[in-house]
């Protein structure tokens, strides 16, 4: 476990709240992250993970009391529709303005989860807001982790929030952070780095990120992609089909498991001790990247003569 992966200690109530820059703060329970802006018009909340839950308001109250500002949450911005990042939205009642991508609203209406009221305000590609004198830029660059995952840029706070792409100090969890669109996920760090910012809020684990964290993740994924292509070119499926005969799915599983293990091995060796959990989750991510290379990009497809 590299010490660089670890962040600040939690308080007795199980959370940590700290200043990002000026009146922008972040909250973590050691696994999930949220953020909020205190403004002259109230508090703008960025995501509401249920694992942090009521501690979000406790963190807001702590900061508001210390600074003599309002603790009333007036706006909530959804980074995307997933319940693990928005499932505490209902705690803030009906009389707040919820904002997100138009696809987020469609998916939340579909999912019909009372914990995640659909966002009333939507946008398609770009939206710049000013709330209480604070500027917030929202942007959708296409599908990545989900079809609706957006980039939240706070230029006056030198901060970018982009959820479920980069876990600062850590490797992605299963299959590239449970990503639906691998080509978009691999492209996402370049989209993030095109903005001007110093502080990065990734939504997961124990600390804020930096541009170096995003670049390291970008290289990690590039190494997995390169190794996956080599694995597709190298591993021969023949022996699995000979071994399992009519049981074609067993043969496919044996073959794909070997391809994923082959692709993961040099990446695990390179990043163990550099990214926490690289030894645990790289093979899962290598499998998903390899499948995207085969299915999305058509690499290694052979047409029967």
Buried (B, 14 or more C-beta within 10 A) or exposed (E): EBEBBBBEEBEEEBBBBBEBEBBBBBBBBBEBBBBBBBBEBBBBBBBBBBBBBEBBBBBBEBBBEEEEBBBBBBBBBBBBBBBBBBBBBBBBEEEBBBBBBBBBBBBBEEEEBEBBBBBEBBBEEEBEBEBBEBEBBBBBBEBBBBBBBBBBBBBBBBBBBBBBBBBBBBBBBEBBBBBBBBBBBBBBBEBBBEBEBBBBBBBBBBBBBBBEBBBBBBEBBEBBBBBBBBBBEEBEBEEBBEEBEEEEEBBBEBBBBBBBBBBBBBBBEBBBEBBBBBBBBBBBBBBBBBBBBBEEEEBBEEEEE
